[in-house]
Amino acid sequence: MSEPAQADLIDIYTYIAQDNPEMAERFVDDLVRQMYKIAELGLSGSPRDWIRSGLRAFPYRQRCIYFRIYDDRVVIVRVLHGSQDIDQQGFSDQD
């Protein structure tokens, strides 16, 4: 998981925890479980080459998990709300 993706999860937790810390923990845990499923099951997601070459996205619970698939690993790049405007500036070519 990239540093920006880790920061995204912290932001998600912090936002939800303002109202319900227990729900925030369950929600972030669920997102992380979904990330493992993407890696373990080879869920390919949808190409997002218009943002960055090789970038893929998997929508889940009003969030979008952005990742790259390599021969030996899957790297989670970002975890953003589905309604956020997405552009190249939020994504690096390097993980």
N, C-alpha and C positions, 0 to 999 in steps of 0.2 A: 504494500500500500504506500502510495506516495505521501510526502509531507502535506501537500495541499488537501489530499483526501482525508488524512487524519485530522487536519484543521477543520474540514467540513463537518466531520462527525462530532467534533467538540462543539462547533457552532450549533449544530442541530440539537445536541443534548442540552446545551445551555439555554437555548430558546424555549424548548419544551419544558425544561425543568423549572422555569420561572413559575409555571402553573402546577406542574405535577412531576416531581423528580422521579417517582417510581415509573410512571409512563415513559419518561424520557429514556430511562435505562432500558426498559423493555423494547422501545422503538429502535434505539441504536443497536442493541443486541440482535434484533431481527434483521436490520440492514446488514450487519456483519455476517450473519448466517447466510444471507442471500449472496453476499460476495464470495463466500466459500463455495456455494453451489455453482456459481458462475465458473469458478476455477476448476472444481472437481468434475462437473458434468459437461464442461466444454460448451456452456451456453454461449452462443455466438453473438447475441445482441444484434443491433442494427448498425450498419456502417455510418460513421459521421466524418467521412473524409473531407467534407466541406469545411469542417472546423480545423482538423489536423489529420494528416495522412496516417492511416492505421488505427484511428480512434474508433471505438465502438461504444454503443450505449444500450443499457438495459433498464427500462422503466420498472419501478417497483414502489408501491405505496406513496404515490405522489412525489417521488424522488426519481432522479435519473442517475444510475451508476455508470460512470464513464470509465472505460478500461482499454487496455491494449493486450493483445494475445501474442505471445512469443512462443518459440519452439519448446522452451523449458519452463515457462511461467506465464501467469496472468498478472498484470499490474493494474491495480485500481488507481485511476488518475484523479478523479473528482467524484463527489457525491453532492448533487445539487437539486434544488426543488424544481419540479417539472415546469413551473411557470417562469423561472428565471430566464432572462435573455442570455443567450450563449454566444460568445464570439471567440476568436482565436486568442485573444489576450489572456483568457483564463486557463489556457492549456499550453503546456510546453511541449516541444518536440522530444524532450528527454524526460525520462521518468526518474 
